[in-house]
């Protein structure tokens, strides 16, 4: 086994930002030197009459000072020119680096597209009949051309529907255009019901001892999977400073919600003519990838208020598979960020490349190269100082993992094992990210874990009514209806 990271302090993107910062410092230095040269050139000089009546020693000193000022002014002018030239070289270096990176990416995309049939067959043969992460990305990006080949034409116009990075005509990626349109269509056809999501019940409370940061969050993911269908966890770290709250969202579920009679209601009974669904069913994927998790955002806000979160508290968002999609969307949703400080985001096995995660949020994404699910976003995750992605080579063959669903590589137990691999990592980007998470979890040494049951209210015959405003701390009004253009996708 092994892994590598992108983003963070060890990435080329960090070097780009350092080059930009250096160029700015050089520009400021050049401006200061230019101002100094001007001041020295126009420094007041004594008149000839004053020099004539001054003692000889004073005359020599004044003349020497005047000469030194002129020399210093000349040096400032020279250094200003040198600094300006160096600034241009540094700025040009960044441009050349970026152009080289873009060209390398273009050539990689072209080669992957050319050999895609071979790569796909190879993956089916060697990866439990499933495409690997990068192959899945290529399938998404090349899908317009693949579909176009089904309708033979000399021009193959379908190829133009790819983005420019893959030889097409669009600035946006295939995934950015496909998922919002597809989700909207499925909603209109009634294939999925994107009704409002609300907190239905408070399930249970427990205490969990904190360990290594990533390991603790993945342990919470495991607990969330064991909770009743439709649940999320709100865990609170109580320390000397303001508390930190962890939101844990599970992966896709196909289990129905518990019978109404067994739920201790918060939201009340289901209105007549309506029904409740598990928010983490397929409709949850459509909402996350097509509508920015707008309904989930409101329900999570309600759960945070009930758990005692106050405006300004720090929030950690964590999600596995579908849950990671929602967590990443929530990190950039102003209904959350206008009230709380979203300090950290962890996703495991989730397609989150298109999520607009703010630079103020430290993000860590875990992806297995043999897991097709993270590749369904069609893109590499953005790399920045605050956004790190760790790519693991493959699952540990010593661990017994089921091959159902999306295969062994997508199992939560596989990502829990990968999380343990990061403990004590010497990779500078990983070490910095995990250290920030550990600092957020440092406190009393334990978490107060609350489980909340959510439900999606749908109407089989008509559109559901708009969800009322969240009760509790003031937040931005929810959008009127659900629109495919969101903070994270589209």
N, C-alpha and C positions, 0 to 999 in steps of 0.2 A: 504493500500500500504506500501511498504518498499523496502529496497535495502541493498546489502552488496557488499563489494569491495574485490578484490584480487590484489596483487602487491602493490608497493609503500612502504612507510616507516612503515606501520603497518602490513606488510606481513611476513610470515615465510621466504620468500626469502631474505628479508632485514636482518632477524636474521642470515641466512646463511652467507650473505656477511659480517655482523659484526663479526661473529665467525671467518671467514677467515682473516679479517683485524686484529682481536685480536691475532690470531695465528702468523701472520706475525710480529706484534709488539713484541710478546713474543720471537720470534726467534731472532729478532734484539737485544732485551735486553740481551738475553743469550750470543750472540756473543760479545756484549760490555762488559759484566761481565767477560767472558772468557779472553778477551784481557786485561782487568784491572788486573785480577789475574796473568796473565803472566808478566805484567809490574812490579807488586809489588814483585813477586818472584825473578825477576832478577834485582831489584833495586840495584844500586851500594852500597856496604858497605865499611866503612873505614877499613883500614888494622890494624892488631894487633899493628904494630909499631906506627901508628898514634894515636891509642887509648892510648898507653903507655905513650906518651909524652904530651897528652892532659890534661888540668886541670880536677880535679875530677868531678866538676859540669858538664862540657862538656861531659865527659865520660858517666855519668849517662844519660844525655839527648840523646846522640847518641844511647846508648844501648836500651833506652826506645823506641826511634823512630824505631829502627830495629825490636824490638819485636812487635810493633804496625803494622808495614808493614806485618810481617808474619801472624799476626792475621787477618788483612784485606784481605790478599791473600787467607787465608783459608775460610773466609766468602764468598769471591767472588766465589771460587770454589763451595762452598755449594749452594749459590744462583743460580749459573749457572746450577747446576744439578736440583734444584727445578724448575727453570724457564723452562728448557727443558722438564721436566716431565709435567708441566702444559700446555706447548705448545702441547705436544702429546695428552693430555686429551681434549684440546679444539678442535684440529683437528679431534680427534675420535668422539667427540660430534657431529660435523657437519656431519661426515660420517654416524653416527647412525641415526641422524635426517633425512637425505636424504634417507637412506634405509627404514626407517619407512614410510616416505611419499610415496615412490615408492611402497611399499607393500600395503599401504592403497589404493593407486590409482589402483593397480592391482586387489585387492579384490572388489573395487567399480565397475571396468569395468566388472569383471566376473559376479557379481550380476546383473548388468544392462543388460548384454548380456543374462543371463539366464531368466530374467523376461521381456525381450524386447517385446514379443508378448502381454503380459498383459499391460505393460506400453503404448504400441502403441494404443491398443484398448481403454484404459482409456483416453488417450489424445484425440482420435477421439470423444469420448463421451463428454468430459468436456471442450475441447478447440476448439470449433467451427470446428470440423472435421479436425483438423490439429495437427501434432506432435509438442510437445514442444521442446525448444532449446536442452536440454540434450538428449531427445529421438531421435532427428534428428542426433545428433553426434553419438549415438549408432547405428542407422540404417546405417550410412556411414561406420562405422568401422566393423560392422558385415555383411555387404553386401556380401563379398566373401562366407561366410558360408551359408547365406540365398540362394544365387544363387546355391551353391553347393548342397543344399538339393533338388533342382529341378531335379538333376540327381543322384538318389539314389546310394550310395556306402558305403561300410563299413568304409572306411577311410575318406570319405568326403574331398577330397583334396582341395576343395575351401577354407576350414578353414585355410589352411596354407598361403593363400594370405593375411591374416590379419597381422598387425604388431606384434612384440614381446610383446608389452604392452597389447595386446588383445588376446594373445595365439597363434599367428601366427609365421611365420618364417622370416619376413622382418623387417629391422631396420627402414625403412621409413613407414609413415602412408599410409592408403588406399588413402586418399585424395591427398597426395603428388605424388602418382603414377598415380592416376586415371585422375585428371583434365588436366595435360599437355598432356597425351596420348589422352584423349577424345577430347580436343580442337584441337589438331593437326589433328586427324582423321576427325573431322567435317569440318575443313578447306580444307583438301584434297578432301573430297567428295563434297565440294561446298555448304554444308548445311549452313555454315556461311562464310561471306566474310571478311577476316581480312586485309583489305586494309589500306593504310596509312591514318593517321588522321592529319588534318591541320586546322589552324585558317582560317575560311572563311569570317567572318564579325565582325565588331564592332557594337554591338546592341545599347547600350545606356550607359549613365552615370547618377549616382544619388549619393545622400549623405545619410548616415545612422548614427544616433546617437548611440554611443556605450553604452552598459549596462554591466550587469554581463557577464563574459567571455564566458561561455558555452552557455548562453542564446543568446548572440550576434551571435555566430557561427551558432546556430540552426535557428535563424531568417534569416541569410544569406542563409541557406539551403532552407528555405521556399520561399525566393525571387527567388532562382535559379530554383525552380520547376515552378514558374510562368513565367519565361522567355521563349522565343521561343525554340522549340525543339532543342536539341543538344548544348545548351549553357553551359558555365561555368562563374563563377564570379571571378574577380581579384579585391580585395578590399585593399586599402592602408591606413595605419594608419600614419598620419603625426604628428611627435612629435619633441622634441628637439634633439633626437638622430637620428640615421639612421632609415628610415622608415621600417615598417613591412608590408609584403604583405600576404593577406589571399587568398588561392585558394579554391574555393567552387565547388564541383562536385556533380551534382544531382544523383538521383537514376535511375533505369531502366525506359526507355520511349518507348512507341510503336507508337508515333506520327511521321509522316514524317517531313522532313525538310521543311522550307518555300520555296515557289517558287523562283527560281533564280532571277526573275525580281524584287523581293522585298528586295533583300539583297544588302547592301553597301559592296562590295567585298574588301577584303584585299588580298586574295590569287589569285584572278582572276577567270575567267570562268573555268568551268569543261572541261577538254580536250575531244576531240571527241572520241567516243567509250567508254567513262567512265561514271559512274553515282555516285551520292552522296547519302550516307545513314546517318541516325542519329547514331552517335558513341555510344549512350547509349542504343541501341537496344540489342538484345540477343548476337550479335557478340561482344559487349563490355564486356559482362560477360565472354565469351570464352577468350578474350584477357586478361582480368584481372586475371582470375583464372588459365589460362594455359600458358600465355606468358608474365606475369609480367608487363602488361600495357606499353609495349615498344613504341607503336605508340602514345598512349595518352601522354606519357612523353614528346615526342618531341613537340606535339601541345601545351601542357601546358607551356613548355619552351618558345615557340614563343609568347604566350599570355603575359607571364611575361615580356619579353623584350619590347613588345609593350606598356605595362602598365607603363614602366619606371623603372622596377626593375634593380638594379645594382649588379655586383658581390659582394658577401659578405653580402648582405641584408638578413635579417631574413625572413623566410617563415613559415606560418602556413598552414597546409593542412587539409581540412575538407571534409568529404563525408558521404552521407547517402546511405545505401543499396549498390547497385553496385558502387556508387561513393566512398564509403568507401574502397572498394577493391582497386580501382585505387589510392586513396590517400595514403593508407598504402604501396602500391608498390612503389609509387613515393618517399616516405620517405627514401627508401633504394636504389634508383636508382642514380647512380653516375652522370648521365646527369643532375640531379638536385643538388645533394649534392656537386659536384665539383665546382659549381658556387655559390650556396646560402647556407646559414645556415638554415637547416630545424629545427626550434626550437620547433615546437609543431604539434601534430597530433590528430585530433578528428574524430572518426567514430561512426555512429549510425546505429544499425541494420545491421551490415556488418560481413561477414565471413572472418576474418583477422588473424586467428591464425597462418597461415603459412607464413605471410609476414615478411620479415627480416627488422624490424624496428631498426635502430641504437640506441645504448644506449644513445647517445648524444641528441636524440630527446625525449622530454616528450610526452608520448602518453596516451590518455584517450579514452577508448572504452565503449560505452553504449549498453547494451543488455537487452532485456526483456525476462524473462524466458519462456513466452508463445509465443515468436517469433521463428519460425522454421528457418528463414533465417540465422542468425548467427551460427546456428549449422551445416550448410552444409559444414563447413571446417573440421568437424570430430574431433576437438580438443578444449581443453580449450586454451584461449589466454595465451601466455607466461607471467609470472609474474616476474617483476624486480622492482628496485627502480624507474625506469623511465617509467615503463609501467603498467598502472592501468586499470582494467576492473571493471565496475559497473554493477551488475546484479539486475534488478528491478523485483519485484514479479509478477506484472501484470498491465495492463492499469487501469487508474482511471475509475471506472464504471460511474462516473458522466459526463464523456466526451462522446459525441456521435461520434463514430468512425465507418466507413464503414467496413463491413465484407467481402468485395470482395478481390480478389488477395490473398495475404498471410495472410489475416485476420487483425483484429483490432490492434493486438500487433505490427505489422510491419509498421503501418502508421507513417508518419513523425510527425503528430500532437501528437501522443503518445510519441514519443521521445522528442519533444519540451516540453511536460508536465514533462517528467522525468528530463530533463535538469533543469527546474525550481525547482525541488525537491532538487537539489544539492546546491542551493544558501544558503550560511550560514552553510553548512554541517560541523559537528564536527568530522567526520571520518578523521583521520590524513592523510591518503593517498590521499583522495579526496581533502581535504583542501589545501594540498601542491600543487597538480596538478593544481587545479583551480586558485590558487594564482599566479602560474607562467604564466598561460594564461592571467590573468587580467593584470599582469605587461607588457606583450607583447602588449596588446591592449591599455595601458595607453598612452595618447598623447594629441591630440587636442580635444578629446571627440567625434570625429565623424570619419566616414570612407568615403573615396571616392570609390564608387562601380562602376566598369566597367563590362559590360556584353559582352562576346565574343561568337559568334556562331562557333562551330566546325563542320566539316563534315568528313566522312570516304569515301575516293575515292576507288571505286571498279570497276572491269572489269568482266563482266559476262562470258567472253570467254577465258580470260587469266589472269595470275597473274599480279597484279599491279607492276609498276616500283618502285624501291627503292626510298624512299623519300629523297630529297636533304638535305644537311646539313642545320641546323637552321641558319637563318640570325640574326645577332646581336652579343651578347657577346659569346666569345669562350666557347665551351663545348666539351665533349668527342664525338668522331664520333659515330653515331648510329650503332647498330649491322648490319651486312650485312644479311638482311633477318630477319625473325622472328624465334627464337629458343625456344623450350619449357623449357630450363633451364635458369632461370632468377634470379634477385636479390630477388624476393619475393616468387615465387612459383616454385615448381619442385625440 
